[in-house]
């Protein structure tokens, strides 16, 4: 009996080990707001994410920064104390907050003590419903957004972007293909009326999802129904059709990255073809495999790159997978040749079964420790909202496990069926080229000086 009681106490002291992170309580408020609640790891803390379904992709190029501008304007303050007073109120509750605008959504991120969760949610509700935005607040928000985007957008930078010369490798290819805007939005042309219209049309409860993870108040559902449930829904707005590939891009380009240096970056980019099943998991697994191949070829075998890697990015309705290597500029051609041989070998022979199995096990194991704590779990739910159904999120580990070697090989061969796009970033001049240029200029100056001296000597009248 004592042993049985001891075992029961031991099991009761370890609730974290039994936490099923894929299961969460989810429901719709009467006004259409989606709510996701989860008792998390730390009971004295809550992680809150309010996701509004509006982002950059919902606006044409000239107005893409509107959601970002509104995001900052909403922190202008609720009364005469302004932004500082609003921050003081959050600090008094022991919380901290931020907000992010992406291509698909605008999300308010809050970390707070569990005991104050309803007060923090009150403050968040007041921010999105009661903040009065005037021209002064909007001007300050314009300055903040401009700094976050890289500072003052000079006519020269706008011209370079318009000529497809001012972007990094992946962005540059996306611009060439028509998936990304060539120039930044003109923040100073955006009006108060446009910002308020965006707020009225998109900041509706039936376009929002509220995620709360941590030590949940037992009365939280009733509180949400009484407060957030009173927001008035609006007729849904159709999202703008995502940009598609409409242009043909050059197969190979060299891009200037700075003025002086001996380094270079090689990017080999491929457009991800559409797959039927386990789309993202197949590409994630293939990306991990390619990470190993790049590491093995360029670092271990040939010592050409310290941190080669692959990367996946989404632009419009298309995904780009890139093979990347940091190099000495004198080794670019060698690295390009090695990558071409690696791609040809993989396309011909397929993925190595033993390596594929090892990479898959490592990727599955990573799922168990990358999402730890309330904040990480809330972020996970934020990113997986589209996968929530019947009280559960998709079990990513199981989806990865289902990807077979045959399916991965098919995806890889589809990916490498085209030649892809090579982009090489390097400074305008290497140090050797600078020394040679200085030496040539010095030689020209010396020759010119000797020539002038000789000419003057020839012209000087002789004395008897």
C-alpha positions as CSV (number, residue, x, y, z in Angstrom):
1,X,0.0,0.0,0.0
2,X,2.8,2.4,0.8
3,X,4.5,1.7,-2.5
4,X,1.2,2.3,-4.3
5,X,0.7,5.7,-2.5
6,X,4.3,6.6,-3.3
7,X,3.9,5.9,-7.0
8,X,0.7,7.9,-7.1
9,X,2.4,10.9,-5.5
10,X,5.4,10.6,-7.8
11,X,3.1,10.6,-10.9
12,X,1.1,13.5,-9.5
13,X,4.3,15.6,-9.1
14,X,5.3,15.2,-12.8
15,X,2.4,16.8,-14.8
16,X,4.9,18.3,-17.3
17,X,6.0,15.0,-18.6
18,X,2.4,14.1,-19.6
19,X,1.7,17.4,-21.3
20,X,0.2,16.7,-24.8
21,X,1.2,19.9,-26.6
22,X,-0.8,19.0,-29.7
23,X,-4.1,19.0,-27.8
24,X,-5.6,22.4,-26.9
25,X,-9.1,23.7,-26.0
26,X,-10.3,25.6,-29.0
27,X,-13.7,27.2,-29.7
28,X,-15.3,30.2,-31.4
29,X,-16.9,33.1,-29.5
30,X,-20.4,34.1,-30.7
31,X,-18.8,36.9,-32.8
32,X,-16.5,34.5,-34.6
33,X,-13.3,35.1,-32.7
34,X,-11.2,31.9,-32.5
35,X,-9.9,31.1,-29.0
36,X,-7.1,28.6,-28.2
37,X,-6.5,27.8,-24.5
38,X,-3.8,25.5,-23.1
39,X,-2.7,24.8,-19.5
40,X,1.1,25.1,-20.0
41,X,4.3,24.3,-18.3
42,X,4.7,27.2,-15.9
43,X,1.6,27.9,-13.9
44,X,2.6,31.3,-12.7
45,X,3.0,32.7,-16.2
46,X,0.9,33.1,-19.3
47,X,1.9,33.7,-22.9
48,X,-0.7,35.6,-25.0
49,X,-0.8,35.9,-28.7
50,X,-3.6,37.9,-30.5
51,X,-3.3,37.2,-34.2
52,X,-5.1,39.5,-36.6
53,X,-5.5,38.1,-40.1
54,X,-4.0,41.0,-42.1
55,X,-0.4,41.4,-43.4
56,X,1.8,42.8,-46.1
57,X,0.4,40.4,-48.8
58,X,-3.1,41.9,-48.4
59,X,-2.1,45.2,-50.0
60,X,-0.5,46.3,-53.3
61,X,3.2,47.4,-53.4
62,X,2.5,51.1,-52.8
63,X,0.5,50.3,-49.6
64,X,2.2,47.2,-48.2
65,X,3.5,48.9,-45.1
66,X,0.0,50.0,-44.0
67,X,-0.5,47.0,-41.5
68,X,2.9,47.7,-40.1
69,X,2.1,51.4,-39.7
70,X,-1.1,50.6,-37.9
71,X,0.6,48.1,-35.6
72,X,2.9,50.8,-34.3
73,X,0.2,53.5,-34.2
74,X,-1.9,51.3,-31.8
75,X,0.8,51.7,-29.1
76,X,0.4,55.5,-29.2
77,X,-1.5,55.5,-25.9
78,X,-5.0,55.5,-24.5
79,X,-5.0,58.9,-22.8
80,X,-2.9,62.1,-22.4
81,X,0.0,60.0,-20.9
82,X,0.6,58.7,-24.4
83,X,2.9,55.8,-25.3
84,X,4.9,56.1,-22.1
85,X,1.7,55.9,-19.9
86,X,0.6,52.8,-21.8
87,X,3.9,51.1,-21.2
88,X,3.8,52.1,-17.5
89,X,0.4,50.4,-17.2
90,X,1.8,47.2,-18.6
91,X,4.9,47.3,-16.4
92,X,2.6,47.8,-13.4
93,X,1.0,44.5,-14.3
94,X,4.4,42.8,-14.4
95,X,4.1,42.1,-18.2
96,X,5.8,43.0,-21.4
97,X,4.6,43.1,-24.9
98,X,5.5,43.6,-28.5
99,X,3.9,43.2,-32.0
100,X,5.0,41.8,-35.3
101,X,3.7,42.2,-38.9
102,X,4.4,39.5,-41.4
103,X,3.2,38.7,-44.9
104,X,0.1,36.9,-43.5
105,X,-0.8,38.5,-40.2
106,X,-0.3,41.1,-37.5
107,X,0.3,39.5,-34.0
108,X,0.4,41.1,-30.5
109,X,2.8,39.1,-28.2
110,X,2.4,39.4,-24.4
111,X,4.2,37.7,-21.5
112,X,2.7,38.3,-18.1
113,X,2.1,36.9,-14.6
114,X,-0.8,34.4,-14.5
115,X,-2.4,36.3,-11.7
116,X,-2.9,39.4,-13.9
117,X,-3.9,37.7,-17.1
118,X,-7.4,39.2,-17.2
119,X,-6.1,42.7,-16.5
120,X,-3.5,42.3,-19.2
121,X,-6.2,41.1,-21.6
122,X,-8.3,44.2,-20.6
123,X,-5.4,46.4,-21.6
124,X,-4.9,44.6,-24.9
125,X,-8.6,45.0,-25.7
126,X,-8.4,48.7,-24.9
127,X,-5.4,49.1,-27.2
128,X,-7.1,47.6,-30.3
129,X,-10.5,49.3,-29.6
130,X,-9.9,52.6,-27.9
131,X,-6.6,53.9,-29.1
132,X,-7.2,57.3,-30.8
133,X,-4.7,57.9,-33.6
134,X,-4.0,61.5,-34.7
135,X,-1.5,63.0,-37.1
136,X,1.2,63.4,-34.4
137,X,1.0,59.7,-33.4
138,X,1.0,58.7,-37.1
139,X,4.1,60.8,-37.8
140,X,5.9,59.2,-34.9
141,X,4.9,55.7,-36.2
142,X,6.1,56.6,-39.7
143,X,9.5,57.4,-38.3
144,X,9.7,54.1,-36.3
145,X,8.6,52.0,-39.3
146,X,11.1,53.8,-41.5
147,X,14.0,53.1,-39.1
148,X,12.9,49.4,-38.8
149,X,13.0,49.2,-42.6
150,X,16.6,50.4,-42.8
151,X,16.4,54.2,-42.3
152,X,15.6,57.0,-44.7
153,X,14.7,55.6,-48.2
154,X,16.9,57.9,-50.3
155,X,16.2,58.6,-54.0
156,X,19.4,56.7,-54.8
157,X,18.3,53.6,-52.9
158,X,14.9,53.8,-54.5
159,X,16.5,54.0,-57.9
160,X,18.8,51.1,-57.2
161,X,15.8,49.0,-56.0
162,X,13.9,50.0,-59.1
163,X,16.9,48.9,-61.3
164,X,17.0,45.5,-59.4
165,X,20.3,46.4,-57.8
166,X,19.6,47.0,-54.2
167,X,18.5,43.6,-52.9
168,X,20.1,40.5,-51.4
169,X,20.3,37.3,-53.4
170,X,16.9,35.7,-52.5
171,X,15.0,39.0,-52.5
172,X,16.5,39.9,-55.8
173,X,15.4,36.7,-57.4
174,X,11.9,37.1,-55.9
175,X,11.8,40.6,-57.4
176,X,12.9,39.3,-60.8
177,X,10.3,36.6,-60.8
178,X,7.5,39.1,-59.8
179,X,7.0,37.5,-56.4
180,X,8.1,40.6,-54.4
181,X,7.8,44.3,-54.7
182,X,10.9,46.0,-56.1
183,X,10.6,49.1,-54.0
184,X,9.6,49.9,-50.4
185,X,6.2,51.4,-49.7
186,X,6.3,55.2,-49.4
187,X,5.4,55.5,-45.7
188,X,5.0,59.3,-45.8
189,X,2.3,59.0,-48.5
190,X,0.0,56.9,-46.2
191,X,-2.8,58.9,-44.7
192,X,-4.6,58.8,-41.4
193,X,-7.8,57.9,-43.3
194,X,-6.1,54.8,-44.9
195,X,-4.9,53.6,-41.5
196,X,-8.3,54.1,-39.8
197,X,-10.0,52.3,-42.8
198,X,-7.7,49.3,-42.4
199,X,-8.5,49.2,-38.7
200,X,-12.2,49.2,-39.2
201,X,-12.2,46.7,-42.0
202,X,-9.7,44.1,-40.7
203,X,-9.5,44.4,-36.9
204,X,-12.8,42.5,-36.5
205,X,-13.3,39.5,-34.0
206,X,-14.1,37.2,-36.9
207,X,-10.6,38.0,-38.3
208,X,-8.8,37.3,-35.0
209,X,-7.4,34.4,-33.1
210,X,-6.6,34.6,-29.4
211,X,-4.0,32.2,-27.9
212,X,-3.4,31.9,-24.2
213,X,-0.9,29.3,-22.8
214,X,0.2,28.9,-19.2
215,X,-1.5,29.0,-15.8
216,X,-5.1,29.7,-17.0
217,X,-7.6,31.4,-14.8
218,X,-10.6,29.1,-14.2
219,X,-12.9,32.0,-15.1
220,X,-11.0,32.9,-18.3
221,X,-13.6,31.5,-20.7
222,X,-16.4,33.4,-19.1
223,X,-14.3,36.5,-19.0
224,X,-13.5,36.2,-22.7
225,X,-17.2,35.7,-23.6
226,X,-18.1,38.8,-21.6
227,X,-15.3,41.1,-23.0
228,X,-13.8,40.0,-26.3
229,X,-17.1,38.3,-27.2
230,X,-18.8,41.8,-27.2
231,X,-16.8,42.9,-30.2
232,X,-18.9,43.4,-33.3
233,X,-18.1,41.1,-36.2
234,X,-17.9,42.5,-39.8
235,X,-18.5,41.0,-43.1
236,X,-15.3,39.1,-44.1
237,X,-12.9,40.7,-46.6
238,X,-11.4,38.7,-49.3
239,X,-7.7,38.4,-49.0
240,X,-5.7,39.7,-52.0
241,X,-4.5,37.0,-54.4
242,X,-0.9,36.2,-53.7
243,X,1.7,37.1,-56.2
244,X,2.7,34.4,-58.7
245,X,5.7,34.0,-60.9
246,X,5.1,36.2,-64.0
247,X,8.6,36.9,-65.2
248,X,11.7,35.0,-66.4
249,X,14.8,35.5,-64.2
250,X,18.4,35.2,-65.3
251,X,20.0,31.9,-64.6
252,X,23.2,33.4,-63.1
253,X,24.0,36.9,-61.7
254,X,26.7,38.5,-59.7
255,X,25.5,41.1,-57.1
256,X,27.6,43.8,-55.5
257,X,27.5,43.5,-51.7
258,X,29.6,46.4,-50.2
259,X,32.7,48.1,-51.6
260,X,35.7,46.2,-50.4
261,X,36.5,42.7,-49.1
262,X,37.8,39.3,-49.9
263,X,34.6,37.4,-49.0
264,X,31.8,36.2,-51.1
265,X,28.5,34.4,-50.8
266,X,27.2,31.7,-53.2
267,X,23.5,31.1,-53.4
268,X,21.9,28.4,-55.6
269,X,18.2,28.8,-55.5
270,X,15.4,26.5,-56.7
271,X,11.6,26.9,-56.9
272,X,9.8,24.3,-54.8
273,X,7.5,22.2,-56.9
274,X,4.0,21.3,-55.5
275,X,3.8,18.0,-53.7
276,X,0.6,16.1,-52.8
277,X,1.2,14.8,-49.3
278,X,3.1,16.1,-46.3
279,X,4.3,19.1,-48.3
280,X,6.0,21.1,-45.7
281,X,7.4,18.0,-43.8
282,X,8.9,16.6,-47.0
283,X,10.7,19.9,-47.7
284,X,11.8,20.3,-44.1
285,X,13.3,16.8,-44.1
286,X,14.9,17.4,-47.5
287,X,16.3,20.7,-46.2
288,X,17.9,19.0,-43.2
289,X,19.4,16.4,-45.6
290,X,20.9,19.1,-47.8
291,X,22.3,20.8,-44.7
292,X,24.3,17.7,-44.1
293,X,25.4,17.4,-47.7
294,X,26.6,21.0,-47.8
295,X,28.4,20.6,-44.5
296,X,30.1,17.4,-45.6
297,X,31.1,18.7,-49.1
298,X,32.1,22.3,-48.5
299,X,33.5,22.2,-44.9
300,X,34.6,18.6,-44.0
301,X,35.9,17.5,-47.3
302,X,37.2,20.7,-49.0
303,X,37.4,23.3,-46.2
304,X,35.9,26.0,-48.4
305,X,33.0,27.3,-46.3
306,X,32.7,27.6,-42.5
307,X,28.9,27.7,-42.3
308,X,27.2,26.3,-45.5
309,X,23.5,25.9,-45.1
310,X,20.2,25.5,-46.9
311,X,17.2,27.8,-46.4
312,X,13.5,27.8,-47.2
313,X,11.6,31.1,-47.8
314,X,8.1,31.9,-49.1
315,X,7.3,34.7,-51.5
316,X,3.7,35.1,-52.7
317,X,2.4,31.7,-53.7
318,X,5.9,30.1,-54.2
319,X,8.6,28.6,-52.0
320,X,12.3,29.0,-52.7
321,X,14.9,26.5,-51.4
322,X,18.5,27.8,-51.5
323,X,21.9,26.2,-51.0
324,X,24.2,28.8,-49.5
325,X,27.9,29.1,-48.8
326,X,30.1,31.7,-47.3
327,X,33.4,31.7,-49.2
328,X,36.7,33.4,-50.1
329,X,36.0,35.1,-53.4
330,X,38.8,33.2,-55.0
331,X,37.0,29.9,-54.2
332,X,33.6,30.7,-55.8
333,X,34.2,28.8,-59.0
334,X,35.5,25.8,-57.1
335,X,32.5,25.8,-54.8
336,X,30.1,26.2,-57.7
337,X,31.7,23.2,-59.4
338,X,31.4,21.1,-56.3
339,X,27.8,22.0,-55.7
340,X,27.0,21.1,-59.3
341,X,28.6,17.7,-58.9
342,X,26.7,17.2,-55.6
343,X,23.4,18.1,-57.3
344,X,24.1,15.8,-60.3
345,X,25.1,12.9,-57.9
346,X,21.9,13.3,-55.8
347,X,19.7,13.5,-58.9
348,X,21.3,10.4,-60.3
349,X,21.8,8.2,-57.3
350,X,19.2,9.5,-54.9
351,X,19.5,10.1,-51.2
352,X,21.7,7.8,-49.1
353,X,19.3,5.6,-47.1
354,X,21.4,5.5,-43.9
355,X,22.0,9.3,-43.9
356,X,18.3,9.9,-44.6
357,X,17.3,7.7,-41.7
358,X,19.7,9.5,-39.4
359,X,18.6,13.0,-40.5
360,X,14.9,12.0,-40.0
361,X,15.5,10.7,-36.5
362,X,17.4,13.9,-35.6
363,X,14.6,16.1,-37.0
364,X,11.9,14.1,-35.1
365,X,13.9,14.3,-31.9
366,X,14.3,18.1,-32.3
367,X,10.5,18.4,-32.2
368,X,10.6,17.2,-28.6
369,X,12.9,19.9,-27.3
370,X,12.5,22.9,-29.5
371,X,9.0,23.7,-28.1
372,X,9.6,24.1,-24.3
373,X,7.8,26.5,-22.1
374,X,4.7,28.5,-22.4
375,X,6.1,31.1,-24.8
376,X,7.5,28.6,-27.2
377,X,4.2,26.6,-27.1
378,X,2.2,29.8,-27.8
379,X,4.4,30.6,-30.7
380,X,4.0,27.1,-32.0
381,X,0.2,27.4,-32.0
382,X,0.5,30.8,-33.7
383,X,2.5,29.3,-36.6
384,X,0.2,26.2,-36.8
385,X,-3.2,27.8,-36.6
386,X,-4.2,26.5,-40.0
387,X,-3.5,22.9,-38.8
388,X,-5.9,23.1,-35.8
389,X,-8.9,20.8,-36.1
390,X,-11.1,18.9,-33.6
391,X,-9.2,20.1,-30.6
392,X,-5.8,19.1,-31.9
393,X,-2.9,20.5,-33.9
394,X,-1.2,18.2,-36.4
395,X,1.5,16.0,-34.8
396,X,4.6,17.2,-36.8
397,X,6.7,14.3,-35.6
398,X,4.2,11.8,-37.0
399,X,4.0,13.7,-40.3
400,X,7.8,13.7,-40.6
401,X,7.9,10.0,-39.7
402,X,5.4,9.3,-42.6
403,X,7.7,10.8,-45.2
404,X,9.4,7.9,-47.0
405,X,12.8,7.8,-48.7
406,X,10.9,7.3,-52.0
407,X,8.8,10.4,-51.4
408,X,11.9,12.4,-50.4
409,X,13.7,11.2,-53.6
410,X,10.8,12.2,-55.8
411,X,10.7,15.7,-54.2
412,X,14.5,16.1,-54.6
413,X,14.4,15.1,-58.2
414,X,11.5,17.4,-59.0
415,X,13.5,20.2,-57.2
416,X,16.7,19.6,-59.2
417,X,14.9,18.9,-62.5
418,X,15.6,22.6,-63.4
419,X,19.0,24.3,-63.3
420,X,17.9,26.7,-60.7
421,X,19.3,30.3,-60.2
422,X,22.8,31.1,-59.1
423,X,23.4,34.4,-57.3
424,X,26.9,35.4,-56.1
425,X,27.2,38.3,-53.7
426,X,30.6,39.9,-53.3
427,X,32.1,43.4,-52.7
428,X,32.9,45.6,-55.6
429,X,36.7,45.2,-55.1
430,X,39.0,42.7,-53.3
431,X,42.0,44.0,-51.4
432,X,44.3,42.7,-54.1
433,X,42.2,44.5,-56.7
434,X,42.4,47.7,-54.7
435,X,46.2,47.4,-54.3
436,X,46.5,46.8,-58.1
437,X,44.2,49.8,-58.8
438,X,46.2,52.0,-56.5
439,X,49.4,50.8,-58.0
440,X,48.1,51.5,-61.5
441,X,46.9,55.0,-60.5
442,X,50.3,55.6,-58.9
443,X,52.1,54.5,-62.1
444,X,49.9,56.8,-64.2
445,X,50.7,59.7,-61.9
446,X,54.4,58.9,-62.0
447,X,54.4,58.6,-65.8
448,X,52.4,61.7,-66.1
449,X,54.8,63.6,-63.8
450,X,57.8,62.4,-65.8
451,X,56.1,63.4,-69.0
452,X,55.2,66.8,-67.8
453,X,58.8,67.3,-66.5
454,X,60.3,66.2,-69.8
455,X,57.9,68.4,-71.8
456,X,58.8,71.5,-69.7
457,X,62.5,70.7,-70.0
458,X,62.1,70.5,-73.8
459,X,60.2,73.8,-73.9
460,X,62.7,75.7,-71.6
461,X,64.9,78.1,-73.7
462,X,68.6,77.3,-73.6
463,X,71.0,80.0,-72.3
464,X,74.3,80.8,-73.9
